[in-house]
Amino acid sequence: MSEKEKIAAATGVVGTATLLSRILGYLRDMVIAYFFGAGLETDAFFVAFRIPNTLRRLFGEGSLTVSFIPVFSEYIEHRNEREWRELVNSGFTFLFLLLAIASVLGIGFAPWIARILALGWNTPGKIESLHLAVPLLRVVFPYLFFIGLVALSMGVLNALGHFAAPAIAPSLLNISMIASAFLLFRHVSPPVMALAIGVLVGGVAQLLFQIPFLMKKGIWFQPSFDFWSNPGIRRIGVLMLPGVMGTAVIQINVFVSQILATFLKTGSVSVLYYSYRLTEFPLGIFAVAVGTAALPSFSRLVTQNRPEEFREAIDFTVRLVLFLTIPAMVGLIVLRVPIIQILFQRGQFDFESTLMTAQALLFYAVGLWAMAGVRVIAPAFYAQQDMRSPVKASILALIGNAVFGIVLMGPLKHSGLALANSLAATLNFVFLILLMAKKVGSLDWWKTLRSVVKALGASMPTGLIVFRLSRLGEWGEAGSSIKDLAVLMICILAGFGTYVGVSLIVRSEEALFLISTLKRRVGGRSWK
């Protein structure tokens, strides 16, 4: 297969597995909304869960994976089997020790960490939320240990051409949290502690799930304490230091928004969480899937010194992710209230919470294309073992997010924080794409522009049709009915069909390529 076909095929595998995880994730959020609503307990849990989850994305599946895959791919290409196996074992040993120390420190310093995470709660009337966050943080922090080792497993498997297991693993976290909420809600105090226990169990389950697939590839993690002298580990470490910021700037921006949200009315942290979770659905299925699939291909092209194909692969991935996320952006904007009402409006989550969440979702959605673009252009830098360029963009985006957030949270409240995040993502993407064009030579701007225009042209009638169909439902304080669910499903299916149909009419190259690739795969080639 060509690299384009490999990227498209791997994207299909990762996207399908991620779709399952995201569906379970929304079921998880529905359960959380039902049992806990958007109030004091959920605010405390989301603050507590944010730190290990952010560290996981920064040091685990973020900088670790994107730093490991290019070096590991080079070892596979140019070194013998003994050397690349030693690299894996040394990396496992070093990471095991590092994560164990970090988890112990996190548990010990939980009170101070909680105060930093929720600056706005150090006041009368909100101090109860702060006190609740501390024990929750101590329970969830060891999740970092297990998920960090999962990230290393993911890097090994992806570099060896296996994408399914790492993409399926997050489903186990969602299943664990759902089960814990139902089984432990009435048996632990405070009740929200059930979610924290579910997080910890989910981390263990994800790690255990990777082991059979690693064994099938002939990978057995064995202790190796010469990591200090291993040149591959040193290179990964050097790449990881700047990669911490370059990989997860979107998560850091959300983290900053959460801190600012603690200064707003109670429930602001929760509605920002719920709304951002909805943007993660298309990001996970499309952007993360494309980026995950592209990194091994990018690394292989760089290692084999094929610059023209590398540049073409960058162009292709950017066009592909914009083709997939632009209609998703339009769909989230048009269907924001129906989606939130169907998913969350029950139990303690009332119509006012739906409207607050919808306001934030609107402003997150307008930046979806940029968030997606960052997820696929950054791996092109990592494949070249260039972590400095993403760091420059990250610093610009972080400053922009903080400034925009402080300015906009006054007039727009929590929605202003969501808009600030979208504006920061736009700065990040534009800066990265310009740096990449300077680095590898001129990208095919006209081809990308034509693709974007066709995607927007196909999205407009899609949005209009979906909007008219959505008015068949009844969206309000009464909550959802089976009829409303049916209306939402019809809207989604009609939107998908309209977008694909119009894209084919306007001869979208991405649509034609995906359909031809699918036909070839279904016609006889096996899925890997």
C-alpha positions in Angstrom: 0.0 0.0 0.0 1.0 3.6 -0.5 1.6 5.7 2.6 -1.7 7.5 2.0 -3.5 4.1 2.0 -1.7 3.0 5.1 -2.7 6.3 6.9 -6.3 5.9 5.7 -6.5 2.2 6.7 -5.0 2.8 10.1 -7.3 5.8 10.6 -10.3 3.5 10.0 -9.1 1.0 12.6 -8.3 3.7 15.2 -11.4 5.7 14.4 -13.7 2.7 14.8 -12.2 1.7 18.1 -12.3 5.4 19.2 -16.0 5.6 18.2 -16.8 2.7 20.6 -14.8 4.4 23.4 -16.5 7.8 22.8 -20.0 6.2 22.9 -19.1 4.5 26.2 -17.6 7.8 27.3 -20.9 9.6 26.7 -22.8 6.8 28.5 -20.3 7.4 31.4 -21.1 11.2 31.3 -24.8 10.5 31.2 -24.4 8.3 34.4 -22.3 11.1 36.1 -24.9 13.7 35.1 -27.7 11.5 36.4 -26.2 10.7 39.8 -24.3 14.0 40.5 -25.6 16.7 38.1 -23.5 19.8 37.7 -22.7 20.9 41.2 -20.3 20.8 44.1 -19.4 17.1 44.0 -18.9 16.9 40.2 -16.8 20.1 40.3 -14.6 18.5 43.0 -14.2 15.3 41.0 -13.4 16.9 37.7 -10.8 19.1 39.4 -9.3 16.0 41.0 -9.3 14.0 37.8 -7.9 16.8 35.8 -4.4 16.6 37.2 -3.6 12.9 36.6 -5.5 13.0 33.3 -3.5 16.1 32.2 -0.2 14.6 33.3 -1.1 11.4 31.5 -1.6 13.3 28.2 1.5 15.4 28.8 4.0 12.7 29.9 2.2 9.6 28.8 0.4 9.2 25.6 1.4 12.7 24.6 5.2 13.5 24.7 6.2 9.9 25.5 4.4 8.3 22.5 5.4 11.0 20.0 9.0 10.9 21.2 9.3 7.2 21.3 7.8 6.2 17.9 10.3 8.2 15.7 13.3 6.8 17.7 11.9 3.3 17.8 11.1 3.4 14.1 14.7 4.4 13.4 16.0 1.5 15.6 13.8 -1.0 13.7 15.0 0.4 10.4 18.7 0.6 11.1 19.5 -1.5 14.2 19.3 -5.1 15.0 16.6 -6.8 17.0 18.7 -7.0 20.2 19.2 -3.2 20.2 15.5 -2.3 19.7 14.4 -4.8 22.3 16.9 -3.3 24.8 15.4 0.2 24.0 12.0 -1.1 24.9 13.1 -2.7 28.1 15.1 0.3 29.2 12.2 2.6 28.5 9.8 0.4 30.5 12.1 0.3 33.5 12.8 4.1 33.5 9.1 4.9 33.1 8.1 2.5 35.8 10.3 4.1 38.3 9.5 7.7 37.2 5.7 7.1 37.4 5.9 5.3 40.7 7.8 8.3 42.2 5.3 10.8 40.7 2.3 8.9 42.0 3.7 8.9 45.6 4.5 12.6 45.4 1.0 13.3 44.0 -0.7 11.5 46.9 1.5 13.2 49.5 1.1 16.7 48.1 -2.6 16.4 47.3 -3.8 19.3 49.5 -1.4 21.7 47.9 -2.1 20.5 44.4 -5.8 20.9 45.0 -5.3 24.5 46.1 -3.4 25.3 42.9 -6.0 23.5 40.7 -8.9 25.5 42.3 -7.6 28.9 43.2 -11.1 30.3 43.2 -12.3 27.8 45.9 -10.0 29.3 48.6 -13.0 31.4 49.7 -15.9 31.0 52.1 -18.8 29.2 50.4 -16.5 27.2 48.1 -14.0 25.8 50.6 -16.2 22.6 50.9 -15.5 21.8 47.3 -11.7 22.2 47.9 -11.8 19.9 50.9 -13.7 17.3 48.9 -11.2 17.4 46.0 -8.3 16.4 48.2 -9.3 12.7 49.0 -10.6 12.3 45.5 -7.2 13.4 44.1 -5.4 10.9 46.4 -7.5 8.1 45.0 -7.2 9.0 41.3 -3.5 10.1 41.2 -2.1 6.5 40.9 -4.1 6.3 37.6 -1.1 8.2 36.2 1.2 5.2 36.9 -0.9 2.7 35.0 -1.9 4.9 32.1 1.7 6.0 31.5 2.7 2.4 31.0 -0.2 2.0 28.7 1.1 4.9 26.7 4.5 3.1 26.2 2.7 0.0 25.1 0.7 2.1 22.7 3.9 3.5 21.2 5.4 0.0 20.8 2.3 -1.5 19.2 1.7 1.5 16.8 5.3 1.5 15.6 4.9 -2.3 14.9 1.8 -1.6 12.9 -0.9 -2.6 15.5 -3.4 0.1 16.3 -6.6 -1.6 17.6 -5.7 -2.5 21.2 -4.4 1.0 22.2 -7.5 2.6 20.7 -9.9 0.2 22.4 -8.3 0.5 25.8 -10.0 3.7 26.9 -13.3 1.9 26.7 -12.3 0.0 29.7 -11.9 3.2 31.8 -15.5 4.2 30.8 -16.9 0.7 31.6 -15.1 0.8 35.0 -16.5 4.2 35.9 -20.0 3.3 34.9 -19.9 0.1 36.9 -18.5 1.8 39.9 -21.2 4.5 39.9 -23.9 1.9 39.9 -22.3 -0.5 42.3 -20.7 1.8 44.8 -22.8 5.0 44.8 -24.6 4.1 48.0 -21.7 2.3 49.7 -19.0 5.0 49.8 -18.8 8.4 51.4 -18.9 10.8 49.8 -20.8 9.1 46.9 -18.7 10.7 44.2 -15.8 8.7 45.6 -17.3 5.8 43.5 -16.1 7.6 40.4 -12.6 8.0 41.7 -12.4 4.3 42.5 -13.6 3.6 39.0 -10.8 5.7 37.5 -8.2 3.7 39.4 -9.6 0.3 38.4 -9.9 1.5 34.8 -6.2 2.3 34.7 -5.3 -1.2 35.9 -7.6 -2.8 33.3 -6.2 -0.8 30.4 -2.6 -1.9 31.2 -3.6 -5.6 31.6 -5.5 -5.4 28.3 -2.3 -4.5 26.3 -0.2 -7.4 27.6 -1.6 -10.2 25.3 -1.1 -8.0 22.2 2.5 -7.2 23.2 3.2 -10.9 23.8 1.8 -11.7 20.3 4.3 -9.2 18.9 7.1 -11.0 20.9 7.4 -8.1 23.3 8.1 -9.1 27.0 8.9 -6.2 29.3 12.0 -7.1 31.3 13.8 -4.8 33.8 16.9 -3.1 32.4 18.6 -0.6 34.6 21.2 0.6 32.1 18.7 3.3 30.8 21.2 6.0 31.9 23.7 4.8 29.3 21.2 3.8 26.5 21.6 6.4 23.7 18.1 5.8 22.5 16.6 6.6 25.9 18.6 9.7 26.1 17.3 10.9 22.7 13.8 10.1 23.7 14.3 12.0 27.0 15.7 15.0 25.1 12.7 15.0 22.7 10.2 14.6 25.6 11.3 17.7 27.5 10.0 20.2 24.9 7.4 17.7 23.7 5.5 18.0 27.0 4.2 21.4 25.9 4.2 20.8 22.2 1.9 17.7 22.4 -0.8 18.7 24.8 -1.3 22.4 24.5 -5.0 21.9 24.0 -5.2 20.1 27.3 -3.2 22.8 29.0 -5.5 25.4 27.7 -8.5 23.5 29.0 -6.7 23.2 32.3 -6.1 27.0 32.5 -9.8 27.5 31.6 -10.8 25.2 34.5 -8.8 27.3 37.0 -10.4 30.5 35.7 -13.8 28.8 35.8 -13.5 28.3 39.6 -13.9 32.1 39.9 -17.3 31.9 38.2 -20.6 30.5 39.5 -20.9 27.0 40.9 -21.3 24.5 38.1 -19.1 26.4 35.6 -16.3 23.8 35.9 -18.8 21.0 35.2 -20.5 22.6 32.1 -17.1 23.3 30.6 -16.2 19.7 31.1 -19.4 18.4 29.6 -19.2 20.7 26.6 -15.5 20.0 25.9 -16.3 16.3 26.1 -18.6 16.7 23.2 -15.9 18.3 21.1 -13.7 15.4 21.9 -16.1 13.0 20.1 -15.2 14.2 16.6 -11.6 15.0 17.7 -11.1 11.5 18.9 -12.8 9.7 15.9 -11.2 11.9 13.3 -8.3 14.1 14.4 -6.7 11.8 17.0 -7.2 8.8 14.7 -5.6 10.5 11.7 -2.7 11.8 13.9 -2.1 8.4 15.5 -2.2 6.7 12.1 0.0 9.3 10.5 2.9 9.4 13.0 4.4 6.0 12.1 4.1 6.7 8.4 5.7 10.2 8.9 8.5 8.6 10.9 9.0 5.9 8.3 9.2 8.5 5.4 11.7 10.6 7.3 13.9 7.6 8.3 13.9 6.4 4.7 14.7 10.0 3.4 11.7 10.4 1.1 11.1 14.2 1.4 8.6 14.5 -1.5 6.4 11.7 -0.2 6.7 13.2 3.3 5.4 16.6 2.1 2.6 14.9 0.2 1.6 12.9 3.3 1.4 16.2 5.3 -0.8 17.8 2.7 -3.0 14.7 2.6 -3.5 14.4 6.4 -4.3 18.1 6.8 -6.9 18.0 4.0 -8.3 14.7 5.3 -8.8 16.0 8.8 -10.4 19.2 7.7 -12.7 17.3 5.3 -13.9 15.2 8.3 -14.1 17.9 11.0 -15.7 20.8 9.2 -19.1 19.1 8.9 -18.7 17.9 12.5 -18.2 21.5 13.6 -21.4 22.5 11.8 -23.3 19.6 13.2 -22.3 20.4 16.8 -23.3 24.0 16.4 -26.7 23.2 14.9 -27.5 20.3 17.2 -25.9 21.5 20.4 -29.1 21.7 22.5 -30.7 18.4 21.2 -27.4 16.5 21.8 -26.9 17.8 25.3 -30.6 17.3 26.2 -30.6 13.7 25.0 -27.2 12.8 26.6 -27.4 14.6 29.9 -30.7 16.3 30.8 -32.1 13.9 33.5 -31.8 13.5 37.3 -29.8 16.4 38.7 -28.9 17.9 35.3 -31.8 20.3 34.5 -32.6 22.5 31.4 -30.6 25.4 32.8 -27.6 23.2 32.9 -28.3 22.1 29.3 -28.4 25.8 28.1 -25.2 26.6 30.0 -23.4 23.7 28.4 -24.8 24.5 25.0 -23.5 28.0 25.2 -20.0 26.7 25.9 -20.2 24.1 23.2 -21.0 26.7 20.6 -17.7 28.5 21.2 -15.7 25.3 21.5 -17.2 24.0 18.3 -16.1 27.1 16.2 -12.5 26.1 16.9 -12.9 22.4 16.2 -11.1 22.6 12.9 -8.1 24.2 14.4 -7.9 21.8 17.3 -8.1 19.0 14.8 -5.4 20.6 12.6 -3.0 20.8 15.6 -3.5 17.1 16.2 -2.3 16.1 12.7 0.4 18.7 11.9 2.2 18.3 15.2 3.1 14.6 14.5 4.9 15.8 11.3 7.4 17.8 13.5 7.7 14.8 15.9 8.6 12.5 13.0 11.5 14.8 12.3 12.4 14.8 16.0 11.8 18.5 16.0 10.1 19.4 19.3 11.1 23.1 19.4 8.7 24.3 16.7 5.6 22.9 18.5 6.9 24.5 21.7 7.1 27.9 20.1 3.5 27.5 18.9 2.5 26.2 22.3 3.8 29.2 24.1 2.0 31.5 21.8 -1.2 29.6 22.3 -0.9 29.4 26.1 -0.4 33.1 26.3 -3.3 33.7 24.0 -5.6 31.4 25.9 -4.8 33.1 29.2 -5.2 36.6 27.8 -8.4 35.8 25.9 -9.8 33.9 28.9 -9.3 36.8 31.3 -10.7 39.3 28.9 -13.7 37.2 27.7 -14.8 35.6 31.0 -16.2 38.9 32.2 -18.8 39.6 29.4 -19.3 35.9 28.3 -18.7 34.1 31.6 -17.9 30.4 31.0 -18.6 30.7 27.3 -15.8 33.2 27.1 -13.4 30.6 28.4 -14.5 28.2 25.7 -14.1 30.9 23.0 -10.6 31.7 24.4 -9.7 28.0 23.9 -10.8 28.1 20.3 -8.9 31.3 19.5 -5.8 29.8 21.1 -6.1 26.6 19.0 -6.4 28.8 15.9 -3.2 30.6 16.8 -1.5 27.3 17.4 -2.5 25.7 14.1 -1.7 28.7 11.9 1.7 29.1 13.5 2.5 25.4 13.1 1.4 25.1 9.5 3.5 28.2 8.5 6.5 26.7 10.3 6.1 23.4 8.5 5.8 25.1 5.1 9.1 26.9 5.9 10.7 23.7 7.0 9.8 21.3 4.2 9.1 23.7 1.4 5.9 25.0 0.0 2.8 23.0 0.8 0.1 22.7 -1.7 -2.0 25.7 -0.5 -4.3 25.8 -3.5 -5.2 22.2 -3.2 -5.9 22.6 0.5 -8.0 25.7 -0.2 -10.1 23.9 -2.8 -10.6 21.1 -0.4 -11.7 23.4 2.4 -14.1 25.4 0.1 -15.7 22.1 -1.1 -16.0 20.9 2.5 -17.7 24.2 3.5 -19.9 24.1 0.5 -21.1 20.6 1.3 -21.5 21.5 5.0 -23.9 24.4 4.4 -26.8 22.5 2.9 -26.0 19.8 5.4 -26.5 22.2 8.3 -29.7 23.7 6.8 -31.3 20.2 6.4 -30.2 19.1 9.9 -31.6 22.4 11.4 -35.0 22.0 9.7 -35.2 18.3 10.8 -34.2 19.1 14.4 -37.3 21.3 14.8 -39.4 18.2 14.7 -38.2 17.5 18.3 -39.3 19.1 21.5 -36.3 20.6 23.3 -37.1 22.2 26.7 -37.6 21.7 30.4 -39.7 18.6 30.0 -36.7 16.5 29.0 -36.3 14.0 26.2 -38.7 11.4 24.8 -38.2 8.4 22.4 -39.5 10.7 19.7 -36.7 13.3 20.4 -34.1 10.6 20.3 -35.4 9.4 17.0 -35.4 12.9 15.6 -31.7 13.4 16.7 -30.7 10.1 15.1 -32.5 11.1 11.8 -30.7 14.4 11.9 -27.3 12.7 12.2 -28.0 10.2 9.5 -29.5 12.8 7.2 -26.5 15.1 7.8 -24.0 12.3 7.1 -25.8 11.3 3.9 -26.2 14.9 2.7 -22.5 15.7 3.3 -21.3 12.6 1.5 -23.7 13.1 -1.4 -22.8 16.7 -1.9 -19.1 16.0 -1.5 -19.3 13.5 -4.4 -21.3 15.9 -6.5 -18.6 18.6 -6.1 -15.9 15.9 -6.7 -14.2 16.2 -3.4 -10.9 14.4 -3.7 -10.9 13.3 -0.1 -14.4 11.7 -0.4 -13.4 9.9 -3.7 -10.2 8.7 -2.1 -11.9 7.3 1.0 -14.6 5.5 -1.0 -12.1 4.0 -3.4 -9.9 2.9 -0.4 -12.9 1.4 1.3 -13.8 -0.5 -1.8 -10.4 -2.0 -2.2 -10.3 -3.0 1.5 -13.7 -4.6 1.3 -12.9 -6.2 -2.0 -10.3 -8.6 -0.6 -7.6 -7.0 1.5 -7.5 -8.0 5.2 -7.8 -5.5 8.0 -4.7 -5.1 10.2 
